Amino acid sequence: MEPIKAYAGYSIKDNIRMSSSSGAVFSSLAEYVLERQGIIYGVKMSADCYSAEFTRVVDSAGLVKLRGSKYLQAKVGSTYKQVREDLEADKLVLFSGTGCQVNGLKFFLGKDYDKLLCVDVICHGVPSPALWKKYAQYQEQKAGGKLKGINFRCKDDSWTEFGMEEVLEAIQSAEQKKFYISKDKDSYMQMFLRDYCLRPSCYECVAKKIKMADLTIADFWGINDVAPEMNDGNGTSLILLRTDKGRKLFEAIRNGLKLKEVSYEAGVRSNPAEYKSCIRPPQRESFFDDMHGMSFEKLEKKYAETIKVPFKNRVKRKVKNMIKVTLRKLGGGQSA
């Protein structure tokens, strides 16, 4: 089903945008619902950072944990039952997840609810939670500390050339340090981007053909070819309005966004995951056999050889970072 309308957009609140994966459109939607005493369902990392899980949020403080992408399969638990209880209590509910999670909720409920709003993301595929846990423990072992925070899409250097930011606390001193690893060098991200570690269903995704969300949000990849004036380097979202309910929700928040309407074809041209499943790599079966039998160190050597970034690209990143740091010191940069 082709959407009603498509937009490039981002929040005018710079601090929220910088803590989000792309344009912070989800945060704008969620704040609108919370202001009407509604309930938000989305994904957060667990306290030990070893897994991702759905959670129920009732205020802006809880919303912080839902921002940003989590590149692993999230535990649903009793979330669908909780959503039904809130809807039966006549509460406004915003549910955010992947297309298959939204479809799963709709099938579970078995009927439409006027106060249910569903937002999905254009999904490349869902990585193995077992692989993530193995990676997280390996990172802790190397650093001699405990993971306290993860940002899968840290864009301090660039929205497009993002990386993994990890907060680790030293076991002996309890001192916390941040570590940044470019997506081109991080072994977990490389296994994900090379499609080795996805669910079997991700290679033949039914949710790409049956779309039940009211509104879809995604990174607007290829923005410079469509609406370059909408790209300041800090993240731009693609917004697809799929239902009249989604259109009404969007209209209610649009004053808080910078927007430009685009065609659907232009919006998804550089993001084929909207309509096409990724190709199952021939190494997929051997990868999972090795994942269960190898140490992570051996696994990354076999499946995540580092991509060499061209020298000119490395120089550009360093210059951009130096400019941002200088601007922040002068009080003219984005707030974090």
C-alpha positions as CSV (number, residue, x, y, z in Angstrom):
1,M,0.0,0.0,0.0
2,E,1.5,3.3,-1.1
3,P,1.4,6.0,1.6
4,I,-1.0,9.0,1.4
5,K,2.0,11.4,1.6
6,A,5.7,11.4,2.2
7,Y,7.9,14.0,3.8
8,A,11.5,14.8,4.7
9,G,11.5,16.3,8.2
10,Y,13.2,16.8,11.5
11,S,12.4,18.3,15.0
12,I,13.1,22.0,15.6
13,K,14.3,21.0,19.1
14,D,18.1,20.5,18.5
15,N,18.8,18.8,21.8
16,I,16.2,16.1,21.2
17,R,17.3,15.6,17.6
18,M,21.0,15.1,18.6
19,S,20.0,12.3,21.0
20,S,17.9,10.6,18.3
21,S,19.0,8.4,15.4
22,S,17.8,10.7,12.7
23,G,15.2,13.6,12.8
24,A,13.6,12.9,16.2
25,V,10.1,12.6,14.7
26,F,9.2,9.7,17.1
27,S,9.9,12.0,20.1
28,S,7.5,14.6,18.7
29,L,4.8,12.0,18.2
30,A,5.4,10.6,21.7
31,E,5.3,14.0,23.4
32,Y,2.0,14.8,21.7
33,V,0.5,11.6,23.1
34,L,1.9,12.1,26.6
35,E,0.5,15.6,26.7
36,R,-2.9,14.0,26.3
37,Q,-2.3,11.5,29.2
38,G,-1.6,8.8,26.7
39,I,0.7,5.8,26.9
40,I,3.8,5.1,24.9
41,Y,5.1,1.6,24.1
42,G,8.6,1.3,22.7
43,V,12.0,-0.4,23.1
44,K,14.7,0.3,25.6
45,M,17.9,-1.5,26.6
46,S,17.9,-3.6,29.7
47,A,19.6,-2.5,32.8
48,D,22.6,-4.7,32.2
49,C,22.7,-3.7,28.5
50,Y,22.6,-7.3,27.4
51,S,19.2,-7.2,25.7
52,A,16.5,-4.9,24.4
53,E,12.9,-5.0,25.6
54,F,9.6,-3.3,25.2
55,T,8.5,-1.0,27.9
56,R,5.5,1.2,28.9
57,V,6.2,4.9,29.3
58,V,3.8,7.5,30.9
59,D,6.1,10.6,31.1
60,S,8.8,12.5,29.3
61,A,11.5,11.1,31.7
62,G,10.8,7.6,30.6
63,L,10.8,8.6,26.9
64,V,14.6,9.2,27.0
65,K,15.3,5.5,27.1
66,L,13.2,4.9,23.9
67,R,15.2,7.3,21.7
68,G,17.6,5.9,19.3
69,S,17.8,2.7,17.3
70,K,18.4,-0.6,19.0
71,Y,20.0,-3.1,16.6
72,L,18.8,-6.3,18.1
73,Q,15.6,-8.2,18.5
74,A,13.5,-6.9,21.4
75,K,11.7,-9.0,24.0
76,V,7.9,-8.4,23.6
77,G,6.9,-10.3,26.8
78,S,3.4,-9.3,28.0
79,T,3.4,-6.0,26.0
80,Y,0.5,-6.9,23.7
81,K,-1.7,-7.7,26.7
82,Q,-0.7,-4.5,28.4
83,V,-1.6,-2.5,25.3
84,R,-5.0,-4.2,25.2
85,E,-5.7,-3.4,28.8
86,D,-4.8,0.3,28.2
87,L,-7.1,0.4,25.2
88,E,-10.0,-1.3,27.0
89,A,-9.5,1.4,29.7
90,D,-10.1,4.0,27.0
91,K,-6.5,5.3,27.0
92,L,-4.7,6.8,24.0
93,V,-1.8,4.5,23.1
94,L,1.2,5.0,20.8
95,F,2.9,1.7,19.9
96,S,6.3,1.9,18.1
97,G,8.2,-1.1,16.7
98,T,9.2,-2.9,13.5
99,G,6.6,-3.7,10.9
100,C,6.3,-7.3,12.1
101,Q,5.8,-6.2,15.7
102,V,3.1,-3.8,14.7
103,N,1.4,-6.5,12.6
104,G,1.7,-8.9,15.5
105,L,0.0,-6.5,17.8
106,K,-2.9,-5.9,15.4
107,F,-3.4,-9.6,14.9
108,F,-3.3,-10.2,18.6
109,L,-5.9,-7.5,19.3
110,G,-8.2,-8.9,16.6
111,K,-10.1,-5.6,16.2
112,D,-9.5,-1.9,15.6
113,Y,-9.3,0.6,18.3
114,D,-9.8,4.3,17.6
115,K,-7.3,5.3,20.3
116,L,-4.5,3.0,19.1
117,L,-1.7,4.7,17.0
118,C,0.9,2.5,15.4
119,V,4.3,3.7,14.2
120,D,6.8,1.5,12.5
121,V,10.3,1.9,11.1
122,I,11.7,0.9,7.8
123,C,13.6,-2.2,9.0
124,H,16.7,-3.7,7.4
125,G,16.4,-6.8,9.6
126,V,16.6,-7.9,13.2
127,P,20.0,-9.1,14.5
128,S,20.4,-12.0,17.0
129,P,20.1,-11.1,20.7
130,A,22.5,-13.9,21.5
131,L,25.1,-12.4,19.3
132,W,24.6,-9.0,20.9
133,K,25.1,-10.4,24.4
134,K,28.2,-12.2,23.3
135,Y,29.6,-9.0,21.8
136,A,28.6,-6.9,24.9
137,Q,30.4,-9.3,27.3
138,Y,33.4,-9.4,25.0
139,Q,33.6,-5.5,25.1
140,E,33.4,-5.6,28.9
141,Q,36.2,-8.2,29.1
142,K,38.4,-6.1,26.8
143,A,37.8,-2.9,28.8
144,G,37.8,-4.4,32.2
145,G,34.5,-2.8,33.1
146,K,30.7,-3.0,33.0
147,L,28.5,-1.6,30.3
148,K,26.2,1.1,31.5
149,G,25.0,2.6,28.3
150,I,24.8,2.0,24.5
151,N,24.2,4.4,21.6
152,F,24.0,2.3,18.5
153,R,23.8,5.5,16.3
154,C,26.1,8.1,17.8
155,K,26.3,10.9,15.3
156,D,28.7,13.3,17.0
157,D,31.0,13.0,14.0
158,S,28.2,12.7,11.3
159,W,24.7,11.5,10.9
160,T,25.6,9.3,7.9
161,E,29.0,8.2,9.2
162,F,27.7,7.1,12.6
163,G,29.3,4.8,15.1
164,M,28.7,2.9,18.3
165,E,29.2,4.8,21.6
166,E,29.6,2.6,24.7
167,V,29.7,3.8,28.3
168,L,31.7,1.4,30.6
169,E,32.2,1.6,34.3
170,A,35.5,0.4,35.7
171,I,35.1,-2.5,38.1
172,Q,37.6,-1.3,40.6
173,S,37.1,2.5,40.6
174,A,33.5,2.9,39.3
175,E,34.9,5.5,37.0
176,Q,32.8,5.8,33.7
177,K,34.4,6.2,30.3
178,K,32.9,6.6,26.9
179,F,34.3,4.7,23.9
180,Y,33.4,5.4,20.2
181,I,33.7,2.9,17.4
182,S,32.9,3.7,13.8
183,K,30.4,1.5,12.2
184,D,33.1,0.7,9.6
185,K,35.3,-0.7,12.4
186,D,32.8,-2.1,14.9
187,S,32.5,-5.9,14.5
188,Y,28.9,-6.2,15.6
189,M,27.7,-3.5,13.2
190,Q,29.6,-5.2,10.4
191,M,28.0,-8.6,11.1
192,F,24.7,-6.8,11.1
193,L,25.3,-4.8,7.9
194,R,26.5,-7.9,6.1
195,D,23.2,-9.7,7.0
196,Y,24.9,-12.7,8.7
197,C,23.0,-12.5,12.0
198,L,19.3,-11.8,11.1
199,R,16.2,-13.8,11.8
200,P,15.3,-16.4,9.1
201,S,12.0,-14.5,8.5
202,C,13.9,-11.3,7.7
203,Y,15.1,-12.7,4.4
204,E,11.5,-13.1,3.3
205,C,9.7,-10.4,5.3
206,V,5.9,-10.6,5.1
207,A,5.6,-7.2,6.8
208,K,7.1,-5.5,3.8
209,K,4.0,-6.6,1.8
210,I,1.4,-6.3,4.6
211,K,1.7,-2.8,6.2
212,M,-0.6,-2.2,9.2
213,A,1.1,0.9,10.8
214,D,-0.5,4.3,10.6
215,L,2.8,6.1,10.1
216,T,6.3,5.0,9.1
217,I,9.5,6.8,10.1
218,A,13.1,6.1,8.8
219,D,16.4,7.7,8.0
220,F,16.1,9.7,4.9
221,W,19.0,8.1,3.1
222,G,19.8,9.9,-0.2
223,I,18.5,13.2,1.1
224,N,21.1,15.1,-0.8
225,D,19.7,13.8,-4.1
226,V,16.1,14.7,-3.2
227,A,16.1,17.7,-0.9
228,P,19.7,18.8,0.0
229,E,18.4,21.9,1.8
230,M,16.9,19.5,4.4
231,N,20.3,18.1,5.3
232,D,22.4,20.0,7.8
233,G,24.3,16.8,8.8
234,N,22.4,16.3,12.1
235,G,19.8,13.8,10.9
236,T,16.7,13.9,8.6
237,S,13.8,11.6,8.8
238,L,11.6,10.1,6.1
239,I,8.0,10.2,7.2
240,L,5.3,8.1,5.4
241,L,1.7,8.7,6.2
242,R,-0.2,5.4,5.6
243,T,-3.6,6.0,7.1
244,D,-6.0,8.8,7.8
245,K,-5.3,8.3,11.5
246,G,-1.6,8.7,10.8
247,R,-2.2,11.8,8.8
248,K,-4.2,13.4,11.6
249,L,-1.5,12.6,14.1
250,F,1.1,14.1,11.8
251,E,-0.9,17.3,11.3
252,A,-1.1,17.7,15.1
253,I,2.7,17.8,15.4
254,R,3.9,19.3,12.2
255,N,4.4,22.8,13.7
256,G,7.2,21.4,15.7
257,L,9.0,20.0,12.6
258,K,10.9,21.4,9.7
259,L,9.3,19.7,6.7
260,K,9.4,19.3,2.9
261,E,6.9,17.1,1.0
262,V,8.5,14.6,-1.4
263,S,7.3,11.9,-3.6
264,Y,7.1,8.3,-2.2
265,E,9.4,7.1,-5.0
266,A,12.1,9.7,-4.2
267,G,11.8,9.0,-0.4
268,V,12.5,5.3,-0.7
269,R,14.9,5.3,-3.6
270,S,17.9,5.0,-1.4
271,N,16.1,2.9,1.3
272,P,14.9,-0.3,-0.5
273,A,14.3,-2.0,2.8
274,E,10.9,-0.3,2.7
275,Y,9.7,-2.8,0.1
276,K,12.4,-5.4,-0.3
277,S,13.9,-8.0,2.0
278,C,17.7,-8.4,2.3
279,I,19.4,-11.3,0.6
280,R,20.3,-14.3,2.7
281,P,24.1,-14.6,2.5
282,P,25.5,-18.1,1.9
283,Q,27.6,-17.8,5.1
284,R,24.5,-17.4,7.3
285,E,24.2,-21.0,8.5
286,S,27.9,-21.4,9.2
287,F,27.9,-18.0,10.9
288,F,25.4,-19.2,13.5
289,D,27.2,-22.5,14.0
290,D,30.4,-20.6,14.6
291,M,28.6,-18.0,16.8
292,H,27.7,-20.8,19.3
293,G,31.1,-22.6,19.1
294,M,33.7,-19.8,18.8
295,S,34.9,-17.1,21.1
296,F,33.8,-13.6,19.9
297,E,37.4,-12.7,19.2
298,K,37.6,-15.6,16.7
299,L,34.2,-14.8,15.3
300,E,35.0,-11.2,14.5
301,K,38.3,-12.2,12.8
302,K,36.4,-14.6,10.5
303,Y,33.3,-12.5,9.7
304,A,34.0,-8.9,10.4
305,E,37.2,-7.9,8.8
306,T,37.5,-4.1,9.1
307,I,36.5,-2.0,6.1
308,K,39.3,0.5,5.2
309,V,38.0,4.0,5.2
310,P,39.6,6.2,2.5
311,F,42.1,8.7,3.9
312,K,40.2,11.8,2.6
313,N,37.0,10.6,4.4
314,R,39.0,10.2,7.7
315,V,40.3,13.7,7.3
316,K,36.8,15.1,6.6
317,R,35.5,13.5,9.8
318,K,38.3,14.9,11.9
319,V,37.8,18.4,10.5
320,K,34.0,18.3,11.0
321,N,34.6,17.1,14.6
322,M,37.1,19.9,15.3
323,I,34.6,22.5,14.0
324,K,31.8,21.1,16.1
325,V,34.0,21.1,19.3
326,T,35.1,24.7,18.6
327,L,31.5,25.8,18.1
328,R,30.3,24.1,21.3
329,K,33.1,25.9,23.2
330,L,32.0,29.2,21.8
331,G,28.3,28.5,22.6
332,G,27.3,28.2,19.0
333,G,27.0,24.4,18.6
334,Q,24.2,21.9,19.0
335,S,23.3,21.1,22.6
336,A,23.7,17.4,23.5
